Amino acid sequence: MEELQKFLVRPELHSYSGASNLSTNEKVKALMAEGQMVYHFAFGQSPFPVMQCLADGLRENVHQNAYLSVAGLPELRSAICDFHHNYDDLDFTADQVLVAPGSKELIFLMIYLFNGDIYCLSPTWTTYHPQTKLANNSAYIISTRAEDQWRLMPEDLDRTLTETGERTNKMLILTNPDNPTGIVYSADHLQKLSAVLKKHKAVVLSDEIYARLNFNGDHASIAKYYPEGTILCSGLSKWASAGGWRLGYAMFPESLRYLQAAVCSAASHTYSCASAPIQYAAAKALIMREECDEYINHTRRIMGAVADYCYRELIAVGVRVVKSQGGYYIFPDFEVIRGGLAKKGIVTGNQFTGVLFEEASVALMSGGPAFLRPENEYTTRLCFVNFDGAAALEASIKMGLHSPITDNFLAEYCAPVLNGIEALKRWVRSYSNLD
């Protein structure tokens, strides 16, 4: 019977599996619910409460129960344009915006409808490549390097686009700030990438869902330097702490109007529209500049301080880490204990994270294969979000932005992260002694 059931699924998807980050989080949460102590660094979800004006807007609009425009509520699309003009100095109009129940849905539809090849980075978020496979599209992988701070280098992009020929359209997926590495791209670097993309007439899907969590507050969007070829994706999941609300959007240039229309058409046959109450709430919140500024400034600086702490502590025990500059993640490489691990027969990243969990109750996700790294690499994604964000945010607001976030603050309000890092360090030392 099982063999017969396989005929119901496309042959190339017989080994297809669900999103590894979601399945890992479900397993860890189940163990924690049973009372098991786990240092949970394996899932990237905001620790903070939803922005108050957003929550108020939802309460005020819970009665909104009508289907809305497939493209999204007009006043929300206008608010999105104003929001990005304020923070990113970008000029879009409401008719260039598509709203969806999460940007993930829009990304999939764009990959599905795009008539050409998709280019993913290594490492990259766990979903882009599986979505490409689900869409029955072709994907090329461009590896980045720790010595380049995990950034896509213009010469690597140019070489790959050249080697793969000029016969098809090309779409690069770029995440900035990055998931899983936490790196950001400077304006100068983006200008150089833009020159390569223009040369090859390639489209770039720029996932900027973490833009407001750039720790220095100086996010640069590639849409500023390559406006005619950039589709900008974002949403409320990360900076506004509304991941479960599922509200995302994409902003298209006029030159890609035909692709935008195709995505909107597909949306009408799949999700119809994003939740009406949530759209009305977001339309109100995004134009409340002072409230947004305060929330962004405080949450961003807390995350930056936690990221710096994780970086300092891990390099102190020899772990190779590129310093995170935005978002929820760092991407440590535990090559320093390969010798000790090998003595126990541990040779892959998944084996490494499995033993780490068994012996130290620390949950991490291996860089390979989920993030497209080699399976024998000891890179991992570490999400430093497992703390009481409500208490930390309240304390930060009370002390004011003029007062820095200190290690004492972190010890009081972000203790689960600090305790988990200490457990990880002890475990690393135990394997260092085996060399």
LINTAJO-V82551 format. One record per pair of residues at least 4 apart in sequence whose ideal C-beta (glycine too) atoms are under 8 Angstrom apart, sorted by the first residue. I is the first residue (numbers start at 1). GAP is how many residues later the second one is. D is the distance in whole Angstrom. If there is no record, write none. Layout:
i: {I I}
gap: {GAP GAP}
d: {D D}
This chain:
i: {1 2 5 6 9 9 9 10 10 12 12 13 13 16 16 16 17 18 18 19 19 19 19 20 20 20 20 21 21 21 21 21 21 21 22 22 23 24 24 24 24 24 25 25 25 25 26 27 28 28 28 28 28 28 29 29 30 31 31 32 32 32 36 37 38 38 38 38 39 39 39 39 39 39 39 39 39 39 40 40 40 41 41 41 41 41 41 41 41 42 42 42 42 42 43 43 44 44 44 44 44 44 44 44 45 45 45 45 46 46 46 46 46 46 46 46 46 46 47 47 47 47 47 47 47 48 48 48 48 48 48 49 49 49 49 49 50 50 50 50 50 50 51 51 51 51 51 51 51 51 52 52 52 53 53 53 53 53 53 54 54 54 54 54 54 54 54 55 55 56 56 56 57 57 57 57 57 57 57 58 58 58 58 60 60 60 61 61 61 61 62 63 64 64 64 64 65 66 67 67 67 68 68 68 68 68 68 69 69 69 70 70 70 70 70 71 71 71 71 71 71 72 72 72 72 72 72 72 72 72 72 73 73 73 73 73 73 74 74 75 75 76 76 76 76 76 76 76 77 77 77 77 77 77 78 78 79 79 79 79 79 80 80 80 80 80 80 80 80 81 81 81 81 81 81 81 81 82 82 82 83 83 83 83 84 84 84 84 84 84 85 85 85 85 86 87 87 87 88 88 88 88 88 89 90 90 90 90 90 92 92 92 96 96 96 96 96 97 97 97 97 98 98 98 98 98 98 98 98 99 99 99 99 99 99 100 100 100 100 100 100 100 100 100 101 101 101 101 101 101 101 102 102 102 102 102 102 103 103 103 103 103 103 103 103 103 103 104 104 104 105 105 105 105 105 106 106 106 106 106 106 106 107 107 107 107 107 107 107 107 108 108 108 108 109 109 109 109 109 110 110 110 110 110 110 110 111 111 111 111 111 111 111 112 112 112 112 112 113 113 113 113 114 114 114 114 114 114 115 115 116 116 116 116 117 117 117 117 117 117 117 117 117 118 118 118 118 118 118 118 118 119 119 119 119 119 119 119 119 119 119 119 120 120 120 120 120 120 120 120 120 120 121 121 121 121 121 121 121 121 121 122 122 122 122 122 122 122 123 123 123 123 123 123 123 123 123 123 123 124 124 124 124 124 124 124 124 124 125 125 125 125 125 126 126 126 126 127 128 128 129 129 129 129 130 131 132 132 132 133 133 140 140 141 142 142 142 142 143 144 144 144 144 144 144 145 146 146 146 146 148 149 149 150 150 150 150 150 151 151 151 152 152 152 152 153 154 154 154 154 154 154 155 156 157 157 157 157 157 158 158 158 158 159 160 161 161 161 161 162 164 166 169 169 170 170 170 170 171 171 171 171 172 172 172 172 172 173 173 173 174 174 174 174 174 174 174 175 175 175 175 175 175 176 176 176 176 176 176 176 176 176 176 176 176 177 177 177 177 177 177 177 177 177 177 177 178 178 178 178 178 178 178 179 179 179 179 179 180 180 180 180 180 180 181 181 181 181 181 182 182 182 182 182 182 182 182 182 182 182 183 183 183 183 184 184 184 184 184 185 185 185 185 185 186 186 187 187 187 187 188 189 190 190 190 190 190 190 190 191 191 192 193 193 193 193 194 194 194 194 195 196 196 197 197 197 197 197 198 198 201 202 203 203 203 203 203 204 204 204 204 204 205 205 206 206 206 206 206 206 206 207 207 208 208 208 208 208 209 209 209 209 209 209 209 210 210 210 210 210 210 211 211 211 211 211 212 212 212 212 212 213 213 213 213 213 213 213 213 214 214 214 214 214 215 215 215 215 215 215 215 215 216 217 217 217 219 220 221 221 222 222 223 223 223 223 223 226 227 228 228 229 229 229 230 231 231 231 231 231 231 232 232 233 233 233 233 234 234 234 235 235 235 236 236 236 236 236 236 237 237 237 237 237 237 238 238 238 239 239 240 240 241 241 242 242 245 245 246 246 246 247 247 247 247 247 250 250 252 252 252 252 256 257 258 259 260 261 262 263 264 265 266 267 267 267 268 273 274 274 275 276 277 278 279 280 281 282 283 284 285 285 286 288 289 290 291 292 293 294 294 295 296 297 297 298 298 298 298 298 299 299 299 300 301 301 301 301 302 302 302 302 302 302 302 303 303 303 303 303 304 304 305 305 305 305 305 306 306 306 306 306 306 307 307 307 307 307 307 308 308 309 309 309 309 309 309 309 310 310 310 310 310 310 310 310 311 311 311 311 311 312 313 313 313 313 314 314 314 314 314 314 314 315 315 315 316 317 317 317 317 317 318 318 318 319 319 319 319 319 320 320 320 320 320 321 321 321 321 322 322 323 324 324 328 328 328 329 329 329 329 330 330 330 331 331 331 331 331 332 332 332 333 333 333 333 333 334 334 334 334 334 334 335 335 336 336 337 337 337 337 337 337 337 338 338 339 339 339 340 340 340 340 340 340 340 341 341 341 341 341 341 342 342 343 344 344 345 346 346 346 347 347 348 348 348 348 348 349 349 349 349 349 349 349 349 349 349 349 350 350 350 350 351 352 352 352 352 353 353 353 353 353 353 354 355 356 356 356 356 356 357 357 357 357 359 360 360 360 360 361 362 362 362 362 364 364 364 365 365 365 365 366 366 366 366 366 366 367 367 367 367 367 367 367 368 368 368 368 368 368 368 369 369 371 371 373 373 384 385 385 386 386 386 387 387 387 387 387 387 388 388 388 389 390 391 391 392 392 392 392 393 394 395 395 395 395 396 396 396 399 405 405 406 407 408 409 409 410 410 410 410 411 411 414 415 416 417 418 419 420 421 422 423 424 425 426 427 428 429 430 431}
gap: {4 4 4 8 4 5 7 4 126 121 124 120 121 114 117 118 6 4 5 4 107 108 111 4 106 345 350 4 21 22 23 105 344 349 4 21 4 4 18 19 339 341 4 17 18 20 4 4 4 10 12 14 15 335 4 11 4 5 7 4 6 8 325 324 319 323 324 325 321 322 323 324 347 377 380 381 384 385 323 346 380 321 322 323 341 342 343 345 379 321 322 323 339 341 340 342 135 194 283 284 285 337 339 341 198 283 338 340 191 192 193 195 196 197 253 282 339 343 194 338 339 340 341 342 345 193 251 341 342 344 345 6 192 340 341 344 4 5 190 191 192 195 4 189 190 191 234 240 241 244 4 239 243 4 231 232 235 238 239 4 182 186 188 227 228 230 231 4 226 4 225 228 4 223 224 225 226 227 228 4 219 220 223 220 221 224 215 216 219 220 215 214 212 213 215 216 211 210 205 206 209 4 5 205 206 208 211 4 5 204 194 197 198 202 203 6 24 26 27 28 193 4 5 25 26 27 28 177 201 202 207 4 26 203 206 207 210 4 20 4 208 4 23 203 204 206 207 210 4 17 18 20 22 172 4 16 4 203 204 207 208 4 12 14 17 19 169 171 206 4 10 11 12 13 15 16 170 4 204 205 4 203 204 209 4 6 8 148 150 167 4 5 6 7 203 124 125 132 123 131 133 135 136 135 131 133 134 142 161 4 5 159 155 156 157 158 164 152 153 154 155 8 151 152 154 162 165 166 169 148 149 150 174 175 180 5 6 147 148 149 150 167 171 174 4 145 146 147 170 173 174 4 133 135 144 145 146 4 104 106 130 131 132 134 145 146 147 4 23 144 4 143 162 165 166 4 127 142 143 144 157 161 4 20 21 24 66 98 100 126 4 23 26 27 4 154 157 158 161 4 61 95 121 140 149 153 7 17 20 21 24 26 60 19 22 23 25 154 146 149 150 153 4 23 55 57 89 145 53 54 52 53 54 55 20 21 22 23 47 51 52 53 54 10 14 19 20 21 22 53 55 20 21 22 23 41 42 51 52 53 54 83 4 8 9 12 19 20 21 22 53 252 20 21 22 23 31 52 53 54 251 19 20 21 22 249 250 251 21 27 57 58 208 244 248 249 250 256 258 4 5 49 51 54 55 56 247 248 50 54 55 82 246 4 239 244 245 4 4 45 4 10 12 243 4 4 5 6 7 4 6 20 24 231 10 14 15 18 13 4 6 7 8 9 12 5 4 174 176 187 5 34 173 28 31 33 172 181 32 34 38 4 5 22 41 4 4 35 38 39 41 42 4 4 4 15 36 39 40 4 38 41 42 4 4 9 35 39 41 38 6 34 33 34 30 31 32 33 31 32 33 34 25 30 31 32 33 31 32 34 11 19 30 31 32 33 48 4 31 32 33 34 35 8 9 14 30 31 32 34 35 43 44 45 46 5 6 7 33 34 36 37 42 148 149 150 4 5 6 32 148 149 151 31 148 149 150 202 149 151 185 187 191 201 141 143 148 149 150 125 140 141 142 143 144 145 146 147 148 149 139 141 142 143 30 35 36 141 142 4 5 8 35 37 4 34 4 33 37 38 4 4 4 30 31 32 34 35 36 4 34 4 4 11 29 33 4 28 31 32 4 4 6 5 6 7 29 32 28 31 28 27 26 27 28 53 56 18 22 25 26 27 26 28 15 16 17 24 25 26 27 26 27 11 13 24 25 26 24 25 26 28 29 30 39 4 28 29 116 117 118 8 10 23 28 115 7 26 27 84 88 25 26 86 87 90 113 114 115 4 5 86 111 112 85 86 88 89 92 109 110 111 109 79 80 83 107 4 9 11 4 8 4 7 9 28 30 4 26 25 27 24 26 27 23 19 20 21 22 25 28 18 19 15 16 17 18 14 15 17 12 13 14 4 6 9 11 12 46 5 6 8 9 10 11 5 89 90 57 60 45 55 58 148 5 36 30 33 28 29 32 27 28 31 32 35 10 13 4 5 7 8 4 4 4 4 4 4 4 4 4 4 4 4 5 6 4 6 4 5 4 4 4 4 4 4 4 4 4 4 6 7 6 4 4 4 4 4 4 4 103 4 4 4 104 4 95 98 99 103 4 90 94 4 4 95 100 104 4 87 90 91 94 103 112 4 24 25 81 82 4 101 4 100 101 104 105 4 78 81 104 108 111 4 16 17 18 23 77 4 15 4 98 101 105 108 109 112 4 11 14 20 72 74 107 111 4 10 12 13 19 4 4 108 109 112 5 7 16 18 107 110 111 4 5 6 109 19 108 111 112 115 18 110 114 13 14 15 17 109 12 13 14 15 16 9 10 11 12 8 9 7 5 6 55 56 57 52 53 54 55 51 52 54 36 48 49 50 51 47 48 50 34 44 45 46 47 4 18 44 45 46 94 42 43 92 96 4 41 91 94 95 97 98 4 40 4 95 96 4 90 91 92 93 94 95 5 6 11 14 37 90 4 5 91 11 90 6 5 6 9 4 29 4 18 20 27 28 4 17 18 19 24 26 27 28 29 30 31 4 16 18 25 4 4 14 26 28 4 10 11 12 13 27 4 4 4 6 8 68 71 4 5 6 7 68 63 64 66 67 62 58 61 62 65 16 17 18 5 6 15 16 4 5 7 9 13 14 4 6 10 11 12 13 14 4 5 6 7 8 9 11 4 6 8 10 4 6 33 4 32 30 31 34 5 26 27 28 29 30 4 25 26 4 4 4 22 4 17 21 22 4 4 4 14 17 18 5 9 13 4 4 5 4 4 4 4 5 4 5 7 8 4 7 4 4 4 4 4 4 4 4 4 4 4 4 4 4 4 4 4 4}
d: {6 7 8 6 5 6 8 8 8 7 7 7 7 7 7 7 8 6 5 7 6 6 7 6 5 7 4 6 7 6 7 5 7 7 6 8 7 6 5 7 7 6 6 6 4 8 6 7 6 6 5 6 7 5 6 8 7 4 6 6 5 7 7 6 8 5 8 6 8 6 5 7 7 7 7 3 5 7 5 5 8 7 6 5 5 5 7 7 6 4 6 5 8 7 6 8 7 8 8 4 6 8 4 6 6 8 8 6 8 6 8 4 8 6 8 8 7 7 8 5 7 5 7 3 7 4 5 4 7 8 5 8 6 7 5 7 5 5 7 5 5 8 7 5 7 8 6 7 7 5 6 7 8 6 7 5 5 5 8 7 7 6 7 6 7 8 4 7 8 6 8 8 6 7 3 7 8 4 5 7 6 7 4 8 7 8 8 5 4 6 5 8 4 5 8 5 6 6 6 6 7 7 5 5 7 5 6 7 7 7 6 5 5 7 6 7 8 7 5 7 6 5 5 6 6 3 8 7 7 7 6 7 7 8 4 7 6 6 6 6 5 6 6 5 8 6 4 7 7 4 8 4 7 8 7 5 6 7 5 4 5 7 8 8 5 8 6 7 6 6 8 5 6 6 8 7 8 6 7 6 6 5 8 8 5 5 6 8 8 7 7 6 6 8 7 7 7 7 7 7 5 8 7 7 6 6 6 8 8 5 7 5 6 5 7 7 7 6 7 5 8 6 6 5 7 7 6 6 7 7 8 5 8 5 6 5 5 8 5 7 8 6 6 6 6 4 7 7 5 5 7 8 6 7 4 7 5 6 7 6 5 7 4 8 3 7 7 7 6 7 6 7 8 7 6 6 6 6 7 5 7 8 6 8 7 7 8 7 7 6 6 5 7 7 6 5 5 7 7 6 8 6 7 7 7 6 6 8 5 5 5 6 8 8 8 4 7 7 7 5 6 6 7 7 7 5 8 7 8 6 4 3 6 6 7 5 7 6 7 5 7 6 7 8 5 6 7 5 7 5 7 7 5 8 6 7 8 6 7 4 7 8 5 5 5 7 6 7 6 7 6 7 8 5 8 6 6 7 7 8 8 5 7 5 7 7 4 6 7 7 5 6 6 6 4 6 5 7 8 6 7 7 7 8 8 8 6 6 6 5 7 7 8 7 8 5 6 6 7 5 7 6 8 6 6 6 5 8 4 8 7 6 6 6 6 6 7 5 8 6 5 6 6 7 8 7 6 7 6 7 6 5 5 7 4 5 6 7 6 6 7 6 6 7 7 7 6 8 4 6 7 5 6 6 6 7 6 5 8 6 5 7 8 6 6 6 7 4 6 8 7 8 8 7 6 8 4 7 7 5 7 6 7 6 7 5 7 8 5 7 8 8 6 7 5 7 7 6 8 5 8 8 8 6 5 8 6 7 6 8 7 8 8 8 7 6 7 5 4 7 7 6 8 7 3 4 6 5 7 8 8 7 8 7 6 8 6 8 5 5 8 7 5 4 6 7 7 7 4 7 8 8 3 6 6 5 8 5 5 7 6 7 6 8 6 7 8 4 5 5 5 8 6 7 7 6 6 4 7 7 7 7 6 6 8 5 8 5 8 7 5 7 6 8 7 8 6 6 4 4 6 7 8 5 8 6 6 6 6 7 8 7 5 8 7 7 8 6 7 6 5 7 5 6 7 5 6 5 7 5 7 5 8 7 6 6 7 5 7 5 6 6 5 8 8 7 5 7 6 4 8 4 7 6 7 8 7 8 4 5 7 6 6 7 6 6 5 5 7 6 4 7 7 4 6 7 7 3 7 8 6 6 7 8 8 7 8 7 8 6 6 5 6 4 5 7 8 5 6 5 5 7 7 8 7 6 7 6 8 6 8 7 4 7 7 5 8 7 6 8 6 3 6 4 4 6 5 7 6 6 4 8 8 8 7 7 7 7 6 7 8 8 8 7 7 8 8 5 7 7 8 6 7 5 7 6 8 7 5 7 7 4 6 6 7 6 6 6 6 6 7 7 6 6 8 8 7 8 6 6 7 7 6 6 6 7 6 6 7 7 7 7 7 6 6 6 6 6 6 6 7 6 6 6 6 7 6 5 6 7 6 8 6 6 6 7 7 6 7 8 5 7 6 6 8 6 8 7 8 8 6 8 7 4 8 7 6 7 5 7 6 6 6 6 8 4 8 6 6 6 8 6 7 6 8 8 7 7 6 8 8 6 7 5 7 6 6 6 5 7 6 6 8 5 8 6 4 5 8 5 7 8 7 6 8 6 7 8 5 5 6 7 4 7 7 5 7 6 6 6 7 4 8 6 7 6 7 5 7 7 7 8 6 5 5 7 5 6 7 6 7 8 5 7 7 6 7 6 7 7 6 6 8 7 6 5 8 8 7 4 8 7 7 8 5 7 7 6 8 6 4 6 8 7 6 6 7 7 4 8 8 4 6 7 3 5 4 8 6 8 8 6 7 6 5 7 8 8 5 6 6 6 6 7 8 8 5 6 6 3 6 5 7 6 7 6 6 7 7 6 5 8 7 6 6 7 5 8 6 8 5 7 5 6 6 6 6 5 6 8 6 7 6 6 8 6 5 7 7 4 7 6 6 5 7 4 7 6 6 7 6 5 7 8 8 8 7 6 5 3 6 8 3 6 7 7 4 5 4 8 5 7 7 6 8 6 5 5 5 8 8 5 6 7 6 7 4 7 5 5 6 7 8 6 6 6 5 6 8 4 6 6 6 6 7 8 6 8 7 8 4 5 7 7 6 7 6 8 4 8 8 6 6 6 6 6 6 6 7 6 6 6 7 7 6 6 7 7 6 7 8 8}
